[in-house]
Structures are given as C-alpha cells and as structure tokens.
Amino acid sequence: MNKLLSITLIFFLISCSTTDKESNPKIEIYDNSVLGIIDNFADIEQIADEIALPEGPVWDKSTNSLLFVDVMNNVMYKWNEAEGTTEYISPSGNTGYAPNVNLGLLGANGLMINAEGDIIVCQHGDRRISKIKNASTTSPSFTTLVDNYEGGRFNSPNDLTSSSDGNIYFTDPAFGFFNLETGQFVESEIKDLDFNGVYKYNTQSGDVSLITGEVDLPNGIALSPDEKTLYVNKMASIDGNKKIMKINLENMEMSTLFDGANLPSDNEGDFDGMKVHSSGNIFTSGPGGLLIISPEGKLLGKIDFGQITNCAFDDNEEYLYATGFVNNPKVYRIKLKNKS
C-alpha cells in the first residue's frame, strides 16, 4: 500500500512539474493546428546584435550557418553556434556596378543558395540579381544573372525564391530610391521603370517575364510547396493597404490571401519578408511580429519578436530565424517542434 502511494505521488509530482510550466507569452496560438509546428513553451533566443538593418536570412546547410545581411552597411554576415557572428562578404549589394542615388538602402537584401552551393543575391545598389561563390571575401566578384526588364534597369531587387527547376521569382520595389531622412521615395532620371514589378527569371533561357506590375510595393515572395501558388507581400504604400497577395501561376489570377486591415491598428510592422513551411503555412513578418497564416488565409498564430524584416528555417526546420527592423536591430531564433 505504501509502495502504491509512493508511485502515485511520483506521478503527481511529474504531472505538476509539466503542467505548471507556463507558455511563452510572446507566442499566441489562434488555431491549435499550428501546435504541430510551434512549441508555445519555447524561448526566443537572441543570436546577433548591433546590425543596423538585418535582412535576407538564409540557411547554409553546407556549413550549418545562417547567412544574413545589413542593408544599410553593405555587409553580408555569417552566424553559427561555434563562431558566432562574423563578417562574410563585403561589399554585398553596392559595388559600383550600376548608377544609384546613394541614399542608404544600397546593400544586399534577399539571399538564396542554389543547387551548386553559390549564393544568389538581390543587390539594391547594383540593381541586379547576381551570383557569388559561397566563401568569405572583402573583394567579391559577383556574376550578373539579370539586371533589366526589356532594356530598363531594375529599381532594386529585394527578395527572391526559386522553384524546383531552378527558376527564380523576385520582387523589385524601389527601396534603392528611398530617402531614409525624409521617409520618402525620390524621383530620379536614372530610374528606368515606372512600376514595381514581380518577375520570373528563367535560369535556362535567361528570359525575364513580368508576372505583375500591379502590386505597388511588393516585398517578400515565396512559393507554395506544390509550386502552383506564388505569395507576395504588399507593404503599406500610397493606399495604406497591407496585404498578402496570392497568384495562381497556372492562370496568373491574383487575389488577396490575407488583409492586414483585420489586425489591430496599433500593431507595428509591415508585411516584409516571408517563407513557406513544408506544411504549406506561411511564416511572414507583419504587424505585431511574425504571423503564421494558413494557405486558406487564416491567421493561425503569432510570435512577437518585435518588429521584424524577414525569417528563415534551417534545413530540417528545427529552428525558425528572424531578422529585426531598424528599431529592433537583432537576429533571433526559436526552436520548433520536431517533425514526426
């Protein structure tokens, strides 16, 4: 009888120690389906600081490292658990390749690693998408992949994603023509295109096709796992609307997946960078932090990293990484639930 009582007491204590643990208040769950991915007891870790404007995170599986950039200071960084944060490639986005208005947001932005292990870079200052060997250097040699549409030089390619056949989808807002001091876009005779486009670059033929010029300030971009849907973040702009758009790549019809007007008006942040999880759920920077949105447009959860610019997963989706905005210039990560 005493033995049975002891066993019961042990199970009671174990149960109490589990249930007494409080969930992270910075993680909000609106639909329990996302608990298969998000551990609402996980802690947010800060892994880098003192980066003026961190952006473009991408996981480099060849070195188990996170690569990201500082858009303002024209530097690409590398982080891993063994070495911490180190400068990796500098300059990263403004090398003198193209004329620009020299207003500040001229470093690299979106990054991607191709099948050969090279880094594909969106370069604001150079106004192109280029390729570079995945190695540390202070005298980089970039190879231009694409720098114009129908003869007009791009504004400042911002973010990109690729399909399984290697083709690249990218956005081209005019952040290279943004005056940080005034908070306004500037007009210039060197600006060739009078719209901000979403494009597809065929890596086999070299052709560039315009998917849409109707998203007035396109930013983050990602493909659904079946590659039939392209998601594009529309930042607040002239009409003030913050939305996530979806484009059916079979018929090119565009519609709103999620409207930021449905979020509390005092939530700070924009729909900036995004990634799509293998589950099909969209992880995106947005008003209030990082939002998790289903392919049907339902808000499933939120992680309050503070105002952020972008996010990325490691190769096994063990961790989610997030880069902060100028008022929150840090890089974070949070552990996800293991795949079953």
N, C-alpha and C positions, 0 to 999 in steps of 0.2 A: 504493500500500500504506500509506504514512504517512497519507494523507488518510482512508482507511478506518479506520485505527487511531484517528485523532483523533475521527471521528464516533462510533465505538464508545465511546470514553472519555467523550464528552459525554453520550451516552445513559445510561452507567453512573452518572455524577455526578448527573444528573437523577433517576434511579431511586433512588439512595441518599438524596437530599435529601427525596424524598417518603415513602419507607418509614421513614426514621429519625425522622420526626415522631411523637411519642407521643400516644396518645389521651388525652383528659381523664379523669383517674382518678375524677372525680366523676360521670362518666356510665357507667352499667353497662348493657350490652346482653345480654338473655337470649334474644332471638329476633331473627335477622337481618332479619326482615321490616320491623322498625321503622327500619332504616337508610335506608329510603327517605324518612324524615321527619327523623330525628335525625342530626346531624353529630357523631359522637363525638370529633372533634378541636376542636369549637367551645369558646370560652372563655365562662365565666359573667361577665357584667358587672353591677356594682352601679350602679344609676341613682338611688337615693334612700336617705336615711338619716335617723335621728332622728325616725322616725314611731312613736309609742307602740304602735299595733296596726294596721298596714296591712291593708286588706281590699278586697274588691269591685272588682278591676281590670276595666276595660272599655276597648276601643279606640274612640276617636272619630275616624272616618275624615274627618270634615269639617275637622278641624284637625291631623290626623296626630299625635294626642296620646293618652297614656294617662291615664284618669281613675281615681282610687282614693281610698279614704277612710282616716281614722284613727278607728276606732270609739270609742276612749277619749276623744279630744279633740274629737269632734263636728265634724270638718272634712273637706271633700272637697278633694282636690288634683288638679292637672293637671301632667303631665310631657311635655315633648318635647325633642328634641335641641337646638333653638335656644334655648329659655328655661330648661331645667332644670325643677326642681320649684317650683311656686308654689301658694299657697292659691287655691282656686277658688270654693267655696261654703261659707259658714259662717254660722249653724249648718247642719248637714247632716241630722241624724237626730233631734234633740230640740229642738223649738221651743215646747213648751208645749201642743201640740195635745191630748195625752192624759195622763191620770194615769200616773205610773210611780214606781218605788221608789227612784229616784235613787241607784243603786249603781255606776254607772261605765260599763257597756257600753251606752251610750244613743245613740251616734252612728249614722250610716247604715252599712249593710253592703252587700248586693248591689246592683249597678248594672246598668243596661241602657239602650241608646239605641234609641228606637223609630223607625219609618219616617219620622216627621216631624222627627226630629232632637232631640226632647226627651229628657231624662234621666228614666228610671224608677228610683225609689229605694226600697229596703227600709229603713224607719226604725225602729230599735229603740225609741227613746224615745217617738216619736209613735205607735208600734204600728200602723203602716199601710203601705200601698204608695201612693206619691204620684208626681206628675209635676212637673217644673220645667223652665223654659226653659234651654237649654244656653248659659249665659253666666255670667261671674264676678259674684258679688254677696256682700255681707255683710248684706243684708236680704232674704233669699229669700222668695219667695211660692210655696209648694207647693200643688198641687191634689190633693186626696184622690181616689184611684182606688177603693180598697177598704180598709175598716178593721175589718170584723167578719164573723163567720160565724153566721148565724141569730140575730143580735142580740148575740152575745157578742164583745166586743172581742178582737182578736188579741193573742197574747203579745208577740211582737217579730219580725215578718217578717225573714227572714235572707238568703235567696238566691232567685234567680228565673231563669227562662229563658222564651223565647217561641217559639210555633210560627209557621209562615209566614202564618197568617191573623191574627196579632196577639194571640192569646190568651196569657195569662200563667200559667205554672205556678210555684208558690213554696212554700217551706218556712216553718214558723212555730214554731221552738223557743222556749224561754223564757229566752233569754240576757239579756233586759232585766230578769229577776228573778234574775240570778246575782250573788252577793256575791264580789267579787274577793279580799277579805281572808280569807274563810273557805273559799273554793273550793266553796261550796255554793249550790244554788238555794234561794230563800226563798219561803215561802208568804205570800200577801197577799190581803186582801179585794178588792183591785182586779183580781185575776187572774180573768177570767171563764171561761176554758176549762180543763178539767181534763185535756187531752191536747195533744200537739204534732202539728199536722196538716201534711199535704201537700195543697195545694189547686190548683184551676184557676179562674182568673178569666176569664170571657167578656167581652172588651172591647166587644163589640157590645151584648149584653143587660144587662151589669152583674151577671149572676148569678155566684155563688161556689159551687163544688161541692167537697166533701171527697173527695179521691182515697183517702186512707188516714189513719187516726189510729193505726196500729199500729207505726209507726217511732218508738220512744220518744224519740230525739233526732235528728231529721232536720236536715241541713245543706245541703251542696251539691246542686245539681239541674241536670240537663241532658237534652236530647232527642237521640235518635239521628238521623242525617241523614234517614232516611225518616219520622221523627216517629211511629213506631209503638211506640217503647220510651222510657220515662221512667226515667232513672237518678237515684237518691237516695243520698247518703252518710249512713250511720248512724254517728254518733260513739259512742265508748265511753260507756256510761251505767250504769244500775243493774246490768245483767247483764255489763258489761265487754266486750261484743262490739263489735268494729269491723268494719263490713261495707259493701260497696256493694250496694244493692238495685236490682233492675230490675222495672219494672211494665209489663206488656203493656197498652197503652191500648185495645186492642180488646176484651179481656175482663176487664181490671183484675186479672189474676192477678199476684201479687208473689212474687218468689223472690230468692235470693242470687246475685249475679253474681260477687262476689269476697269471700272471707273473710279478714280481717286476721290470723286465727289462723295462716295459712300463712306469715306473715312472721316474721323473727327477733324474739324477745320483747324484745330490748333496743333495738329501733328506736323512736325517739321520734317523736311526732306522731299526728295523728288524720286520719280521712277528713273533711276540711273542704270547701273549695270544689273545683269541678271544671268542666272544659269538654270538649266533644267536638270533635275534629279532623274535617276533611272526609273523612278516611279512614275514619271511624267509630270510631277508637280513642279511649279515654277518658283524658284527662290529669287527674290528680287529686292533690291534696295527700293525704299518707298517711304511715304510719310509715316513716321513713327518707328522706323528701323528697318529690319529685314522682314519682308512679308512672304508667306508661303501660300500660294494660290493654286488651286486645282486646275486641270485642263478645261474644266467646265466654267471656270471663272469664280469659284467660291473661295473666300478667304478662310484658310484652314488654321493659321497660326501666325504669330509674330514673335521675333526675337529682338529685344531692344538693345542693340549695340550702340545706340546713339545714332546720329545722322551719318549715313554711310554712302559710299560711292559704288561699291561693287562686291561681288562674292565669288567663291570658287570652292570646289570639292577636291580632296585628294583623289588619287587614282582608285581607291577602294571605297570611297565615300565614307571613310571613318571619321573625318573631320570636315566641318564647314569653316571656311575662312572668310573674313570680311574686312574691307578697307574703309577707313573713316574719311569723313569730309573735312574741309579746312577748319571747322570748329571742333573737330574730333580727329586730329591727325595721327591716328594709331592704326595698327593692324591687329585683328583679333582672330581667335578660333574657338570653336565649341565642338565637343565630341558628340557624334551622332550615334544612334543605335546600330549595332552590328547587323549586317544583312543575315537573314535566316536562310 
